[in-house]
């Protein structure tokens, strides 16, 4: 632990008593800097910023940087969980003081002030609750906590339309295996993000959300068992383009929240049946991407195995001609876990300025760095985007394949590399630490991986991230490395060995 971090940790109990109220052990950045300078008068704020993030990662403090105010440091994390979030999110039958809710399950500012009357700065509490994406307010007086919603979606909120031009499209994100599950905070946080990011206010229920923009309506519905999220969009005017834009926006929100709330959850993405959506069947019916890819190659007609009717593949997809930077954004965020080699090359080629590079680096998580990189490159010229693709070919061929033009990219139908075609299954199944260590030791002993590359793979946060990093690293090597991977998989996991041939 850095010396400054160790000294700050020692002072935390004292600061809780002397620098702030014991009933609200929180400091804003100016007061925090002043307190730290009593330890080290010459400390630089940039170094202190990194040190405080380190303490946040250790769980010694909580560090939040609201966009509209100075950073906030919670000196006693247990206080926030026990004394603030606990009473706010407590069920109605829990015997502790908690805010009363309106008939719509909302919470008023007056109720928050009543419950936390001993805390001088209620605005600070509200800011913290919003920073943790627990709530949102449109007027500053009434707060919507999605995690407190109890009403299910009424059937009349999504009814068939008589318009002859109406078109429906949809996606399904479901847990991959029996041991995968969404965290309890996943869907409420999706709803909070919808309120923050959508121009028009969405309708929310415990198990769903409905939104509208221009001539398109969207529906996000959580399955009864909580193991699948169904995304549906429709346009009564038949506007396929706007349907694609809304579907992509909703997909991106769900992918981002999955990274934040359930980073180790394996998921499978499917395409919803447009005909079943149009007929408003009670259950959501879907096709696997492999089924669609095969049908597209064999004439474009697909048969639903359960419902027994056929559909055209072109009627299921609304984003065939969309910019792959946008269309495959969730996959790119997953694939590009290390941006530094990319930033160095883009800077040397004059594609990024130093200011742009520093702005990307300043993002706290690898996923946020990738999103900022994609946003920055996406605003540049076609030549800059071509240079970006060339850089990806050098450092991450899998990611480069995701931004190639062509409708089949979405389904990976145009790529013959088995490490790419079978990537979802390989990432899903390469989760055993024993198997991973056998693979790394085998590739290291034969000179296909360096010690540094093995350390990078081991340092990845989750088992799925380790698998992605392994596949990316081997994918950049030659045929010999792939053969070595296949050989060791044949010993420890034969069914996976067949996928890398």
N, C-alpha and C positions, 0 to 999 in steps of 0.2 A: 504494500500500500504506500503511495506517495506520502512523504513526511507531512505535507500540508493537510492532506486528508485525515491522517492520523490525529493531528492536532485539533482539527475541526471536530472530529468525532468525540474527543475528550471534552470539548467545551459545550457540546449540545445540551446536556442536562442543565448546565449553568445558564446558558442563553435562554432556555425555556422559562426560567424564573426571572432573569434580570432584563433581557432584551425585549420581551413581549409578555403578554398575559398568559399565565399557565392554562387558562381556559381556551386559549387560541394560540398555540405555539407555532406561529407562522411569521416569517419575515419577508418583506419585499426586498428586492435586490439592493437598493441604496443602503438600507439598514444592515443587510447581510454583509455587504462589502465593508461597511464601517466596523462591524464586529470582527471580521476576519483580519482587518488591518491592525487590530490590537494584538494579533498573533504574529503577523508578518507585515510591517508597514510598507514594504516595497513590493507586495504582491501585485502582479499585473492582472487586469480583469479577464483577459483572454485565457490565461492559465487558470484563474479561479473558476471560470466557466467550465472548462474541461474537468477540473477537479470536482466540481459540484455534480456534474453529470456522472462522474465515476461513483460518487457517494450515493447517487440516486440508483445506479445499477446495482450497488451492493445492498440497497434497502435501508441504509442508514438515515437517509432523508428522502423527501419527495421533491422533485424539481420540475416546475412547470413554467413554460414561457408563453403566456397569452399573447395573442397578436395585438391586442389593444392596450396593454399595460406592461409595467416592469415584470421581470421574472419573479416567481413566487417560490419560496423554500419552506416546506413543512418540516419543522425540526423534529417532530415526533410522529412518525407515520401511523403508529397505533391509534393515536388520537383521532386522526382523520377517519380511519376505518371504524373505530368503535363508537366515537362520540358524534360523528357527523353522518357518515354514509349509513351506519347501522340504523339510527332513528329515522333517517329520510326514507330508507327502502324497507322498513319493517312492515310485515303484513298487518292487517287490521286487527287480528286477534293477538298480537304480540304485546305483552304487558309493560310497555315503556312509553314515555311521552313521544308522540310522533305527530307530524302535521296531518290535520284532517284534509280529506280530499273532496273535490267537488263531485257532482253527479257524473261528470265525464272523466273522473279519475285524475284531474289536474290538481296542482298545488299552488296556492296563492302566495305572494310575497309576504302578506300579513301573517300567514300560518308559519312560514319559515322563521319570521322574526319572533313569533310567540314561542316556538319551541327552543330557539337558540337565543333567547333574550339575554343570557349571561355573556354572550359573545359580542364584543363591541362592534366588530366590523362584519356585518351580515353580508355586505356586498362581496367581501373577500371569500366568504363561504360559498356564495352562489357562483363566483368565478371558478372556484376549485371544482364544484360539481359539474360545471359546464366543460371545464378542461378535461375531466374524466369522461366526457360524453355521456353523462347520466341524464342530462336534461337539456331542454331548449326552450327559449321564450321568444315570442314574437312582439311582445309589448313591454317586457320588463316587469310585469306585475303577475302574470299567470305563467306557470312553468309546467311543461309537459315532460313527465318522466316515463318513457316507454316501458321501463321495467315494472311500473306500477299499474299498467293498463290491465283491466280484468275482462273487458267485453270482447267477444269474438266478432268476426266480421259478419254483418247481416247479409243474407243472401241477395237482398234487393240492391246491394251496392255494385254488383257486377252481373248485369242482365244482358241477354241477347239483344242485338240491335237489328232493326228491319232493313237497314241500309244495304242495298245490293252490292255496293263496292267494298264493303268492309273486309279488311284483311287482319289476320291474327298471326303473331309470331311468338316464340317463347323458348326459354332455356331452363334447364333444371340442374341445380348443383346439389348432389347428394353425397352422403358419407360413403367412402369407398368400401370399408369393411365393417365387420360386426363390432370391432373395438374402436372404431372412429366415431367421434361425436362432436357436435358444435358445443362450445362453452355456453353456460347459462346467460352470459351477457352478450352473446353474438347478435341475436336478432334485435334486442333493444338498441344496441349500438348502430345497427344498420338503419333503424328508424330515426335515430338521432341524426345520423349523417344525411338522411333524406331531407329532414327539416332544415338542416344547415345549407345544403347544396342546391336544392331544387328551387327554381324561381317561384313556383306556385306552391302553396301550402298543401301537403298531402293529408289524406285521411288515414288515421292510424287505429289499429285494434291490436289486441294481444297477439293475434296470429297472422296479421296481414297489414298491408299498406296499399293505398291507391293514390295515384298521382296523375296529373294531366298537364300537357304542354302543347299549345297550338291545337292541332287537330288529332292528337294522339293521347290515348289513355294507357296507363301502366298499372299493373297489379303485381305485388310481391306477396306470395302466400307461403307460410311455413306449414309443412306437412304435420298431420296430427301427432306423429311420433317424434317430431322435432329433428329428423335426420335428413331432411331435404328442403331446399328452398326453390320454389317455382317462380319464374319471372315471365310475365305475359304482357305483351303490348298489342294494341289494336288501333286501327284508324278507320273510321266510318267512311272517309273519303278515299280510302285505298292508297294512302301516302306511305309507300314502302320505305322511302328514304328517311322520313322522320321517325318511323317505327324503328329503323336500324339505329338511329342516333340515340333514342331513348333507351332501347335495349342495351346498347353499349354502355351508356352512363350508369344504368342500374347494375349491370354486370361488374363494372369497375368498382362501384361502391362495395358490393358484396365481396369481391376479391380482396380489396384493401382491408376491410374489417376482418376477414378471415386471417390475414397476415397478423393483424394486431391482437385478435382475441383467441384464435385457435390455430397457432402457427404449425402445430404438429398434426393437425387433422388431415387425413387423406381424403380427397374428394374426387368425384367423377362428374364430368360435365356432359349432359345430354341435350338433345334438341326436342322440344315439345311438338307433338302432332298438331299442325295447324287446323286440321279438320275437327279433331276432338275439342280444341279450344273454341272453334266457331260453333260447335254443337253444345257447348257449355256442359260437357259431361261432368259428373260429380268428381271423378278422379282425373288427375293429370296423367296423360299418356305420352311416352317419349320414345326416341330412337337413339341408339348409341352412335357415336361419330363414325365408328368403323362400318356400321350398317349403311349410313348415308354415303360414305366414301365409295363403298362397293356398288351401291345403287346408282350413284352418279356415273361411275365408270361403265355400267351395264345398260345404259339407256335412260336413266333419270327417273325411273318409277320405283317406289319403295312400298313394300307390303308390311302393314303392321301385324306382328305375329299374334297379338291377342284380339284386336278389334276386327281383323279380317278385311279391312278396306285398303285400297292403294292411294298413294299421294305422289305428287311430283316433288322431287327434291328442291326444285326452284321455288316451290310454294312454302318450303320450310325455312329457307334462309333469306334474310333481308339485308345481308351485308356483304354479298359476294364481291362487289366492286368498291368496297370501302377501303380507305387508306389503311394499310396493315399496321402503321404506327398506332392507330386508334383501335383497329379491330382486334389485334392480338396483344393489347396492352397488359392484361393480367398475366399472360404467359411470359411477356418480356420482363415484367417486374419480378417474377419468380426466377427467370433464367439469369438475369444480370445481377449477381450478388456482390460483385467486386468491381466498382466503377473506376478505381484509381488507374489501372492500365489504359482504360478507355479515355479518361480525362487527359492523361499525359499525351496520348497520340493526337487527340483532337486539338489540344493546345498547340502542339508542335506543327500541326498542319494549318493553323490559323482559323479553325472552325469555331473554337471557343476562345473567349477573352479570359484574362486572369480573374476578372470580376465574376464572370459566369461560372468559372471553375470553383471559385471560393464559395459562391452561393450554393452550388450543388454539394460541396463538401460539408457545408454548415448544417445540412439536414441531419437529424439525429439518428435515424435508422437507415440501414442499407436500402430498404424498400423506398423510403422517402427520397433518398439520393437518386435512385433510378427514376422515380416519377419526375423529379425536377430535371434530370438529364433529358428524358423523353420530351418533356414540355419545352425545354430550351431548344433542342434540335428540331422539334416539330415546327417551331416558329421561323426557322431559317429557310434558305433557298433550296431548290432541288439539288444543286451541286453539293451543298453542305450535307444533305441527307444521304447522297451517294457516298460521300467520304465517310460518313458514319457507318454505312453498311460495309464499306471496305475495312474499316477498323474492326467491326464485329467479326468479319471473316477471319481476321488474324487472331483475335483473342477469345471468341466464343461462337463457333460455327453454328451451334444450335440456335442461338439468339438471332444470328444473321438470317437463318432460314425462316424465322418468324416474320421478317419484314420484307420478304420478297413479294412482288406483285403477283396477283392471280387468285382466282376464287378458291382453288383447291388448298391454298395455304392454311385456311381455317381448319381444314380437316386433315392436314398433313398428307394429303393424297399425292402430292407431287414430289415427295422426298423419299428416296429409297434407303436412306441410312437407317439401319435397325435401331441404333441408339436414339434416334429421333422418333421413328415410327412407334417404337415400344417404350418410349420414355415414361408415360404415365404409369404403366404397369411396373416398370423397373423401379421407379421412385417409390411406388406404393409398397413393393415387396422387399426392397433392400433396407430393412429397418433393424435387422438384428446386429447388435454391436459385435457379436462374435464373428458373423459373416463379414462385416465391414473390415474388421481387423485382419482376418485371413486374407482378404483381397488386397488391402494396403501392404501387408508384409510380403505377399507374393509379388506384387508389382514393384515394390521397392527392391527386393532381393534380386530381381532380374533387370534392374536399371531403367524401368519404364516410368517410375515416379521418383522424385527427389524427396529428401527428408522434409524440405520446406513445403512441397506440395502435399505431402501426407499430413503435415501439421495444419495446413489451411483446411483440408477436408475434415480433420478431427475437430477443428475449432468451430465448425458450423453449428448453429444453435440446436437444431432438431435432427432426428434421424433422417427425415425426408430431405432436409437441406444437405446433409452429408452425402446422400445418394445423388442429389442434383450436382453437387460440386465434383463428385467422383466421375459422373458421366460427362460433365463439361470438360474435365481435365483429360480423361482418356480420349474424348472426341477430338481434342486438339493434337493428339499424338498420331503416330503412324499405324499401319496395319498390324505391326508386331505387338503393340500395346493392346490392341483389341483382341488379338489371338490369346494373349496372356490373360486378359480379363475373362475370356470365354473358358479357358482352361481351368482357372481357379473356381469359377462359378460351377463348372461341371463337377467339381469335387464337393462343394458346400451347398449348392442350390441348383440342381440339374435343370429344373424347369425354367430358370432365368437364363441359363447358358444358351438355350434354344432361341432366346429373344435377341441375342447379340450376334447371331450368325450373319 
